[in-house]
């Protein structure tokens, strides 16, 4: 079995970057290259490989592949097969990243039909024929189980697609498979382990495989960084898109509350849950965002396109580590050089009572919303309720409770949805008021268009005894307030990515993405792990 390997221009990431910037320059540099065969191993979970198009797809972008699909030099089948091969190389072998838990056995057939549509002149949307991985807590009516990573839901096939998935299918996206996650989206026990689930095992960071991928959208973040997919979807309640995007060096978008349909996603709490794009490049994130948001939300976003000119730059974490200080110093200079006014602030202190109020909301809504999902999406009897799930976990404790407990399930199961409703409503009101005031006051006081802050520290070493070690993080106010956030790589600490978060007012996504594009153009953003050119990949 053979594929193609580009020999004369070995920095494939640079090649892809040149193509994105200038196709004509790419032809001049790469045009004389010759191709030679190299071997590849196929995982038994993927379909047989076929020859790839004679082009380097490593770390490619939507802007790069769509013109090739349009001109016929690349097909969706070839693109899909490329990612199946990459998954086979480094998911369960090679680097053993364990980012993908299930491959869609129909992916190539779907891609083939979409190629036929394109050949016949029918292109559904900018997502037509593009492969995408989705988190394993998002329902799909196909052969892909929806499990939240929990053994109790192993093999569970849902009777309907999540609304988000319906939208993706209608627009012609190829659902490539599902990604691992922190079990139950990191809402099972107090001492969770990011990227670990009973079904998927431990997802690891491609930049340092002893280190955490963060979560809960761990698999989506790693899959994008490891070149397992062109696009991915994550979900967030509080940090679950931003953190894995940050520590894996990719772009993540946590949209405005309610702008992306949540029906069909295994919930924590509907007041904060949201799905969003996870991609390598800012433009790709915008393409995917436009494809998944509600039309009314997109209209509001599209009406708010005045460029960001004045920003608050949070310097409160400069002393935490050298990489953060370097990041903010260089970012301040970069922003100023691009004509933005930068207001430095040295404080980031959450309001008293915010975290306690948020926790009350999440536990109450977890009881209410998960119970409804289990009923509506026909969970098996062993998982028909929070009580049943706890009993199953106890009966399989040696496997499923070996690293941490299920305290959040216990607390939620004890909630009385009637008697506790008044306390819940007050907590919801308090959490929103405190978080919105925190962000709005910063923006208003400084007459700023956006807040820029380091997202969190770098990935930490996985430790099953001590649990996760996040260090500092800044995603909670926007998560609770429902304000949009865009994150992208802006620095590093000892070779591990550091992300920066751009936070705006509701429906400011396109403004934030515009600012992110400026930063990306100036050199920030995704840089692939050198591990991926040293082990398991066909393009060494």
C-alpha positions as a printed NumPy array, in Angstrom:
array([[  0.   ,   0.   ,   0.   ],
       [  1.43 ,   3.378,  -0.877],
       [  0.725,   7.062,  -0.599],
       [  2.671,  10.059,  -1.857],
       [  5.474,  11.87 ,  -0.127],
       [  6.74 ,  15.285,  -1.153],
       [ 10.534,  15.155,  -1.175],
       [ 11.981,  18.383,  -2.536],
       [ 10.314,  20.792,  -0.067],
       [ 10.38 ,  19.154,   3.325],
       [  8.881,  21.862,   5.535],
       [  5.293,  20.885,   4.776],
       [  3.772,  23.301,   7.236],
       [  5.609,  26.159,   5.516],
       [  4.437,  24.818,   2.167],
       [  0.832,  24.923,   3.357],
       [  1.326,  28.412,   4.757],
       [  2.742,  29.623,   1.424],
       [ -0.245,  28.149,  -0.407],
       [ -2.647,  29.979,   1.898],
       [ -0.842,  33.27 ,   1.418],
       [ -0.192,  33.009,  -2.315],
       [ -1.081,  30.134,  -4.631],
       [  1.13 ,  31.658,  -7.308],
       [  4.147,  31.776,  -5.002],
       [  3.432,  28.184,  -4.028],
       [  3.563,  27.095,  -7.659],
       [  6.892,  28.853,  -8.121],
       [  8.435,  27.188,  -5.066],
       [  6.889,  23.744,  -5.247],
       [  6.192,  23.32 ,  -8.914],
       [  9.357,  21.378,  -9.688],
       [  8.964,  18.839,  -6.89 ],
       [  8.799,  15.134,  -7.616],
       [  6.85 ,  12.525,  -5.749],
       [  8.065,   9.21 ,  -4.42 ],
       [  6.216,   6.389,  -2.686],
       [  6.293,   5.724,   1.033],
       [  4.521,   3.114,   3.103],
       [  1.641,   3.576,   5.514],
       [ -0.079,   1.366,   8.032],
       [ -3.848,   1.205,   8.08 ],
       [ -5.824,   0.817,  11.296],
       [ -8.424,  -1.973,  11.264],
       [-11.002,   0.641,  12.264],
       [-10.591,   2.544,   8.977],
       [-11.428,   1.614,   5.433],
       [ -8.7  ,   0.639,   2.98 ],
       [ -6.499,   3.48 ,   1.779],
       [ -6.383,   4.815,  -1.754],
       [ -3.781,   7.034,  -3.45 ],
       [ -3.891,  10.62 ,  -2.282],
       [ -4.038,  13.553,  -4.614],
       [ -0.561,  14.708,  -5.612],
       [ -0.598,  17.566,  -3.152],
       [  0.64 ,  18.059,   0.376],
       [ -2.356,  18.179,   2.695],
       [ -0.429,  18.395,   5.951],
       [ -1.931,  21.013,   8.276],
       [ -3.947,  22.395,   5.411],
       [ -6.75 ,  24.948,   5.665],
       [-10.218,  25.54 ,   4.299],
       [ -8.812,  28.371,   2.19 ],
       [ -6.349,  25.913,   0.671],
       [ -8.565,  22.912,   0.002],
       [-11.766,  24.567,  -1.227],
       [-10.195,  25.939,  -4.451],
       [ -8.719,  22.492,  -5.106],
       [-12.122,  20.884,  -4.631],
       [-13.628,  23.468,  -6.966],
       [-11.061,  22.93 ,  -9.715],
       [-11.08 ,  19.141,  -9.355],
       [ -7.445,  18.668,  -8.335],
       [ -8.661,  17.269,  -5.005],
       [-11.789,  15.32 ,  -4.104],
       [-13.622,  15.035,  -0.836],
       [-12.929,  11.288,  -0.907],
       [ -9.181,  11.955,  -1.109],
       [ -9.356,  14.561,   1.645],
       [-11.383,  12.259,   3.866],
       [ -9.027,   9.362,   3.215],
       [ -6.067,  11.547,   4.11 ],
       [ -7.503,  12.175,   7.57 ],
       [ -8.428,   8.525,   8.04 ],
       [ -4.792,   7.698,   7.305],
       [ -3.541,  10.303,   9.768],
       [ -5.826,   8.928,  12.469],
       [ -4.597,   5.418,  11.728],
       [ -0.992,   6.572,  12.038],
       [ -1.102,   8.339,  15.39 ],
       [ -4.36 ,   7.731,  17.245],
       [ -3.929,   4.183,  18.614],
       [ -0.336,   3.735,  17.502],
       [  2.564,   6.036,  16.661],
       [  2.161,   8.876,  19.147],
       [ -0.929,   7.075,  20.575],
       [ -2.824,  10.318,  21.121],
       [ -6.229,   8.633,  21.633],
       [ -8.102,  11.691,  20.386],
       [-10.672,   9.839,  18.255],
       [-12.976,   7.238,  19.801],
       [-15.091,   6.265,  16.78 ],
       [-14.663,   6.459,  13.01 ],
       [-17.742,   6.89 ,  10.853],
       [-17.816,   3.772,   8.619],
       [-19.894,   5.765,   6.113],
       [-17.481,   8.697,   5.848],
       [-15.999,   7.766,   2.471],
       [-19.402,   6.92 ,   1.023],
       [-20.751,  10.288,   2.158],
       [-17.717,  12.043,   0.685],
       [-18.217,  10.184,  -2.58 ],
       [-21.829,  11.352,  -2.873],
       [-20.813,  14.916,  -2.102],
       [-18.167,  14.724,  -4.849],
       [-20.892,  13.641,  -7.26 ],
       [-23.022,  16.604,  -6.21 ],
       [-20.122,  18.98 ,  -6.747],
       [-19.416,  17.483, -10.178],
       [-23.063,  18.041, -11.065],
       [-22.825,  21.695, -10.085],
       [-24.489,  21.437,  -6.69 ],
       [-22.469,  22.923,  -3.827],
       [-24.484,  23.128,  -0.647],
       [-22.331,  25.561,   1.332],
       [-18.69 ,  26.457,   2.062],
       [-18.628,  23.284,   4.198],
       [-19.514,  21.035,   1.252],
       [-17.286,  17.958,   1.293],
       [-15.173,  19.076,   4.245],
       [-14.362,  16.46 ,   6.932],
       [-15.224,  17.292,  10.532],
       [-14.846,  15.493,  13.846],
       [-17.389,  16.09 ,  16.587],
       [-17.257,  15.53 ,  20.31 ],
       [-18.713,  12.258,  21.585],
       [-21.411,  14.03 ,  23.619],
       [-23.207,  15.188,  20.454],
       [-26.022,  12.94 ,  19.2  ],
       [-25.845,  11.505,  15.693],
       [-28.4  ,   9.273,  14.033],
       [-25.911,   6.944,  12.389],
       [-23.462,   4.219,  13.386],
       [-21.514,   6.491,  15.747],
       [-22.33 ,   5.983,  19.452],
       [-23.105,   9.013,  21.611],
       [-21.563,   8.306,  24.992],
       [-19.972,  11.323,  26.727],
       [-17.075,   8.894,  27.133],
       [-18.974,   6.894,  29.751],
       [-18.922,   3.109,  29.725],
       [-22.527,   3.065,  30.874],
       [-23.494,   4.495,  27.452],
       [-21.174,   2.241,  25.431],
       [-22.615,   1.55 ,  21.985],
       [-25.596,   3.873,  22.492],
       [-27.049,   4.89 ,  19.138],
       [-29.417,   7.818,  19.377],
       [-32.748,   7.971,  17.516],
       [-32.081,  11.467,  16.156],
       [-29.329,  13.868,  15.205],
       [-28.563,  16.823,  17.421],
       [-29.799,  20.023,  15.79 ],
       [-26.193,  21.046,  15.229],
       [-25.506,  17.817,  13.341],
       [-28.612,  18.271,  11.181],
       [-27.242,  21.648,  10.209],
       [-23.811,  20.235,   9.362],
       [-25.256,  17.416,   7.269],
       [-27.555,  19.793,   5.379],
       [-24.548,  21.918,   4.464],
       [-22.586,  18.946,   3.184],
       [-20.023,  18.423,   5.919],
       [-18.55 ,  14.917,   6.17 ],
       [-18.942,  13.613,   9.735],
       [-15.622,  11.814,  10.04 ],
       [-16.062,  10.437,  13.554],
       [-16.251,  11.355,  17.212],
       [-13.63 ,  12.569,  19.629],
       [-12.777,  11.576,  23.16 ],
       [-13.542,  13.925,  26.038],
       [-13.174,  14.265,  29.751],
       [-15.899,  11.846,  30.851],
       [-19.327,  13.478,  31.19 ],
       [-17.7  ,  16.706,  29.986],
       [-15.668,  16.962,  33.214],
       [-18.771,  16.971,  35.394],
       [-18.657,  13.627,  37.155],
       [-16.311,  13.995,  40.125],
       [-14.508,  16.764,  41.969],
       [-11.028,  15.548,  41.   ],
       [-11.472,  14.985,  37.296],
       [ -8.718,  14.086,  34.852],
       [ -8.788,  16.113,  31.658],
       [ -8.956,  13.943,  28.556],
       [ -9.702,  10.705,  30.41 ],
       [-12.884,   8.715,  29.886],
       [-13.834,   5.177,  30.716],
       [-14.445,   4.418,  27.048],
       [-11.725,   6.417,  25.353],
       [ -8.9  ,   6.153,  27.843],
       [ -6.427,   9.008,  28.174],
       [ -6.082,  11.537,  25.374],
       [ -2.635,  13.149,  25.49 ],
       [ -1.101,  16.383,  24.313],
       [  0.686,  16.137,  20.925],
       [  3.318,  18.666,  21.997],
       [  4.324,  16.535,  24.978],
       [  2.569,  13.208,  25.334],
       [  3.142,  13.016,  29.087],
       [  1.066,  16.176,  29.46 ],
       [ -2.603,  17.028,  29.609],
       [ -4.71 ,  17.977,  26.581],
       [ -7.024,  19.88 ,  28.936],
       [-10.764,  19.417,  28.529],
       [-13.414,  18.654,  28.303],
       [-13.158,  18.942,  24.498],
       [ -9.803,  17.186,  24.717],
       [-10.114,  14.932,  21.69 ],
       [-11.335,  17.733,  19.435],
       [ -8.407,  19.943,  20.412],
       [ -5.805,  17.213,  19.979],
       [ -7.337,  15.96 ,  16.72 ],
       [ -7.071,  19.407,  15.155],
       [ -3.507,  19.966,  16.392],
       [ -2.452,  16.465,  15.288],
       [ -3.856,  16.864,  11.763],
       [ -6.556,  14.221,  12.225],
       [ -9.191,  16.501,  10.719],
       [ -9.73 ,  19.763,   8.905],
       [-12.375,  20.976,  11.364],
       [-13.766,  19.959,  14.746],
       [-16.592,  20.8  ,  17.093],
       [-16.167,  21.112,  20.842],
       [-18.624,  22.024,  23.566],
       [-18.183,  24.289,  26.562],
       [-19.895,  24.98 ,  29.843],
       [-16.949,  26.701,  31.509],
       [-13.614,  26.506,  29.695],
       [-14.091,  23.285,  27.734],
       [-13.404,  24.844,  24.332],
       [-11.   ,  27.538,  25.447],
       [ -8.64 ,  25.421,  27.568],
       [ -8.016,  22.542,  25.111],
       [ -7.665,  25.057,  22.289],
       [ -5.116,  27.009,  24.302],
       [ -2.927,  24.108,  25.453],
       [ -3.011,  22.448,  22.018],
       [ -2.136,  25.671,  20.221],
       [ -5.231,  25.942,  18.032],
       [ -8.102,  28.371,  17.462],
       [-11.236,  27.935,  19.548],
       [-14.477,  29.897,  19.492],
       [-16.897,  29.918,  22.411],
       [-19.941,  31.628,  20.852],
       [-22.536,  33.908,  22.398],
       [-25.082,  32.149,  24.604],
       [-27.886,  30.593,  22.567],
       [-26.364,  31.34 ,  19.176],
       [-25.702,  27.658,  18.358],
       [-28.511,  25.095,  18.805],
       [-27.918,  22.867,  21.811],
       [-30.682,  20.299,  21.395],
       [-29.241,  16.787,  21.294],
       [-25.957,  17.55 ,  23.04 ],
       [-25.54 ,  15.616,  26.294],
       [-25.867,  18.509,  28.72 ],
       [-24.388,  19.841,  31.877],
       [-26.438,  23.018,  32.044],
       [-28.432,  24.604,  29.249],
       [-27.886,  28.123,  30.61 ],
       [-24.154,  27.853,  29.813],
       [-23.656,  24.922,  27.406],
       [-22.603,  25.905,  23.893],
       [-20.918,  24.192,  20.958],
       [-18.239,  25.929,  18.935],
       [-15.494,  25.597,  16.311],
       [-12.012,  24.239,  16.998],
       [ -9.632,  24.677,  14.057],
       [ -6.016,  25.359,  13.185],
       [ -6.615,  28.715,  11.522],
       [ -8.816,  31.715,  12.204],
       [-10.5  ,  31.772,   8.799],
       [-11.46 ,  28.105,   9.204],
       [-13.076,  28.908,  12.54 ],
       [-15.109,  31.677,  10.931],
       [-16.272,  29.406,   8.096],
       [-17.401,  26.77 ,  10.579],
       [-19.   ,  29.308,  12.906],
       [-21.055,  30.778,  10.077],
       [-22.225,  27.28 ,   9.267],
       [-23.462,  26.346,  12.743],
       [-24.972,  29.486,  14.256],
       [-28.673,  30.269,  14.006],
       [-29.528,  32.63 ,  11.129],
       [-30.831,  35.264,  13.543],
       [-27.607,  35.118,  15.536],
       [-25.52 ,  35.355,  12.367],
       [-27.5  ,  38.429,  11.347],
       [-26.666,  40.09 ,  14.659],
       [-23.005,  39.113,  14.342],
       [-22.899,  40.433,  10.782],
       [-24.277,  43.788,  11.91 ],
       [-21.385,  44.186,  14.364],
       [-18.339,  44.298,  12.142],
       [-16.652,  47.576,  13.108],
       [-12.986,  46.661,  13.588],
       [-11.688,  46.425,  17.127],
       [ -9.636,  49.548,  17.823],
       [ -9.272,  49.77 ,  21.586],
       [ -8.502,  46.823,  23.872],
       [ -7.938,  46.035,  27.523],
       [ -4.843,  43.846,  27.908],
       [ -4.816,  41.888,  31.164],
       [ -1.315,  41.788,  32.709],
       [ -2.361,  40.211,  36.025],
       [ -0.527,  36.949,  35.302],
       [  2.77 ,  38.338,  34.025],
       [  4.618,  37.22 ,  37.127],
       [  3.251,  33.655,  36.998],
       [  5.796,  32.46 ,  34.422],
       [  8.232,  33.917,  31.915],
       [  6.267,  32.77 ,  28.876],
       [  3.197,  34.728,  29.922],
       [  5.196,  37.895,  30.491],
       [  6.821,  37.545,  27.079],
       [  3.426,  36.872,  25.523],
       [  1.814,  40.026,  26.901],
       [  4.868,  42.211,  26.179],
       [  4.978,  41.112,  22.559],
       [  1.213,  41.251,  22.196],
       [  1.086,  44.836,  23.465],
       [  3.743,  45.843,  20.95 ],
       [  2.051,  43.937,  18.124],
       [ -1.332,  45.505,  18.829],
       [  0.136,  48.994,  19.003],
       [  2.037,  48.464,  15.771],
       [ -1.285,  47.621,  14.138],
       [ -2.845,  50.867,  15.27 ],
       [ -4.823,  49.634,  18.254],
       [ -4.982,  51.488,  21.549],
       [ -3.895,  49.182,  24.382],
       [ -4.938,  49.748,  27.997],
       [ -2.923,  47.567,  30.385],
       [ -4.678,  46.36 ,  33.517],
       [ -3.021,  44.416,  36.3  ],
       [ -6.041,  42.874,  37.996],
       [ -8.286,  39.913,  37.226],
       [-10.213,  38.989,  40.361],
       [-13.545,  37.201,  40.075],
       [-16.408,  38.775,  42.037],
       [-17.191,  37.207,  45.395],
       [-20.055,  34.756,  45.105],
       [-19.748,  34.101,  41.373],
       [-18.287,  30.609,  41.572],
       [-20.678,  29.494,  44.331],
       [-23.699,  30.764,  42.391],
       [-22.479,  29.136,  39.19 ],
       [-22.031,  25.811,  40.939],
       [-25.598,  25.908,  42.278],
       [-26.865,  26.555,  38.749],
       [-24.822,  23.787,  37.158],
       [-25.829,  21.129,  39.679],
       [-29.546,  21.983,  39.455],
       [-29.565,  22.101,  35.654],
       [-27.52 ,  18.919,  35.41 ],
       [-30.287,  17.036,  37.22 ],
       [-32.984,  18.64 ,  35.082],
       [-31.278,  18.627,  31.683],
       [-29.435,  15.311,  31.748],
       [-32.556,  13.501,  32.95 ],
       [-34.429,  14.919,  29.958],
       [-31.672,  13.937,  27.5  ],
       [-31.53 ,  10.367,  28.799],
       [-35.277,  10.091,  28.288],
       [-35.528,  11.833,  24.923],
       [-32.531,  10.092,  23.357],
       [-33.529,   6.644,  24.608],
       [-30.628,   5.828,  26.917],
       [-30.356,   2.133,  27.851],
       [-31.942,   1.002,  31.111],
       [-28.607,   0.922,  32.935],
       [-28.328,   4.662,  32.153],
       [-31.977,   5.693,  32.39 ],
       [-31.361,   8.088,  35.307],
       [-28.632,   9.684,  37.392],
       [-29.328,   7.073,  40.053],
       [-28.924,   4.222,  37.573],
       [-25.672,   5.662,  36.225],
       [-24.217,   5.927,  39.73 ],
       [-25.202,   2.339,  40.463],
       [-23.508,   1.144,  37.282],
       [-20.35 ,   3.056,  38.135],
       [-20.321,   1.574,  41.623],
       [-20.711,  -1.924,  40.23 ],
       [-17.758,  -1.337,  37.899],
       [-15.75 ,   0.854,  40.282],
       [-12.455,  -0.905,  39.634],
       [-12.609,   0.385,  36.071],
       [-14.736,   3.49 ,  36.167],
       [-14.043,   5.017,  39.571],
       [-10.37 ,   4.167,  39.797],
       [ -9.12 ,   7.732,  39.308],
       [-11.9  ,   9.907,  40.724],
       [-15.436,   9.73 ,  42.064],
       [-18.889,  10.859,  40.977],
       [-19.625,  13.617,  43.461],
       [-21.357,  15.862,  40.928],
       [-23.769,  13.06 ,  40.076],
       [-24.457,  12.537,  43.765],
       [-25.106,  16.231,  44.378],
       [-27.321,  16.565,  41.323],
       [-29.285,  13.429,  42.138],
       [-30.092,  14.881,  45.547],
       [-31.627,  18.023,  44.015],
       [-35.388,  18.456,  44.35 ],
       [-36.335,  20.292,  41.174],
       [-39.423,  21.775,  42.827],
       [-38.219,  22.601,  46.326],
       [-34.837,  23.875,  45.143],
       [-36.166,  25.944,  42.272],
       [-36.226,  29.282,  44.1  ],
       [-32.587,  28.939,  45.196],
       [-31.644,  27.942,  41.66 ],
       [-33.356,  30.956,  40.1  ],
       [-31.648,  33.311,  42.519],
       [-28.281,  31.692,  41.815],
       [-28.849,  31.994,  38.053],
       [-29.707,  35.676,  38.433],
       [-26.711,  36.314,  40.692],
       [-24.2  ,  34.473,  38.516],
       [-25.271,  36.315,  35.394],
       [-25.335,  39.715,  37.065],
       [-21.876,  39.263,  38.583],
       [-20.229,  37.905,  35.443],
       [-21.826,  40.412,  33.087],
       [-20.926,  43.312,  35.366],
       [-17.337,  42.099,  35.678],
       [-16.808,  42.113,  31.91 ],
       [-18.99 ,  45.097,  31.043],
       [-17.357,  47.282,  33.685],
       [-13.914,  46.512,  32.256],
       [-15.052,  47.324,  28.744],
       [-17.015,  50.434,  29.696],
       [-14.497,  51.878,  32.127],
       [-11.813,  51.84 ,  29.457],
       [-14.117,  52.495,  26.49 ],
       [-12.756,  49.283,  24.994],
       [-14.013,  47.055,  22.199],
       [-12.51 ,  43.848,  23.594],
       [-10.645,  42.301,  26.501],
       [ -7.463,  40.35 ,  25.781],
       [ -6.122,  38.037,  28.438],
       [ -3.912,  34.962,  28.641],
       [ -6.321,  32.031,  28.542],
       [ -4.501,  29.829,  31.05 ],
       [ -1.084,  28.391,  31.769],
       [  0.551,  25.66 ,  29.688],
       [ -0.295,  21.963,  29.745],
       [  0.687,  20.142,  32.928],
       [  1.946,  16.621,  33.482],
       [ -0.883,  14.094,  33.765],
       [ -1.178,  12.967,  37.39 ],
       [ -3.906,  10.488,  38.317],
       [ -3.325,  10.932,  42.032],
       [ -3.194,  14.714,  42.283],
       [ -5.618,  15.427,  39.44 ],
       [ -5.466,  18.416,  37.112],
       [ -3.237,  21.426,  37.749],
       [ -4.688,  24.288,  35.747],
       [ -2.696,  27.093,  37.35 ],
       [ -4.469,  30.315,  36.438],
       [ -7.361,  30.528,  33.984],
       [ -9.6  ,  33.34 ,  32.771],
       [-12.525,  31.744,  30.943],
       [-15.185,  31.717,  33.69 ],
       [-16.677,  35.245,  33.404],
       [-17.396,  34.921,  29.67 ],
       [-18.685,  31.371,  30.132],
       [-21.191,  32.397,  32.796],
       [-22.162,  35.687,  31.146],
       [-22.577,  34.004,  27.763],
       [-20.191,  36.442,  26.078],
       [-18.149,  35.285,  23.066],
       [-14.487,  34.331,  23.29 ],
       [-11.905,  33.52 ,  20.631],
       [ -8.598,  31.947,  21.609],
       [ -5.442,  31.358,  19.584],
       [ -1.81 ,  30.527,  20.272],
       [  0.188,  33.593,  21.22 ],
       [  3.301,  32.22 ,  22.9  ],
       [  4.872,  29.248,  24.612],
       [  6.334,  28.102,  27.899],
       [  9.126,  25.548,  27.666],
       [  7.899,  24.414,  24.244],
       [  4.237,  24.146,  25.25 ],
       [  1.63 ,  26.438,  23.655],
       [  0.134,  29.398,  25.498],
       [ -3.178,  30.785,  24.277],
       [ -4.661,  34.223,  24.498],
       [ -8.401,  34.915,  24.782],
       [-10.219,  37.714,  22.99 ],
       [-13.477,  38.5  ,  24.81 ],
       [-16.196,  40.774,  23.497],
       [-19.801,  41.765,  23.985],
       [-22.639,  39.473,  22.819],
       [-22.554,  38.782,  19.071],
       [-19.077,  40.282,  18.658],
       [-17.701,  37.041,  17.212],
       [-16.859,  38.432,  13.785],
       [-15.127,  41.468,  15.302],
       [-13.054,  39.202,  17.535],
       [-12.218,  36.922,  14.627],
       [-11.148,  39.957,  12.622],
       [ -8.73 ,  40.898,  15.385],
       [ -7.536,  37.287,  15.598],
       [ -6.843,  37.305,  11.849],
       [ -4.672,  40.378,  12.296],
       [ -2.696,  38.667,  15.032],
       [ -2.394,  35.496,  12.965],
       [ -1.144,  37.444,   9.969],
       [  1.522,  38.958,  12.195],
       [  2.843,  35.567,  13.225],
       [  0.661,  34.332,  16.078],
       [ -1.452,  31.2  ,  15.803],
       [ -0.953,  27.529,  15.087],
       [  2.475,  25.905,  14.847],
       [  2.59 ,  22.106,  14.567],
       [  4.272,  19.907,  17.137],
       [  7.628,  18.573,  16.   ],
       [  6.493,  15.204,  17.379],
       [  4.234,  14.882,  14.365],
       [  7.184,  14.877,  11.963],
       [  9.098,  12.33 ,  14.027],
       [  6.661,   9.477,  14.689],
       [  3.911,   7.729,  12.804],
       [  3.2  ,  10.338,  10.153],
       [  3.569,   9.561,   6.467],
       [  5.135,  12.972,   5.804],
       [  8.306,  12.875,   7.889]])
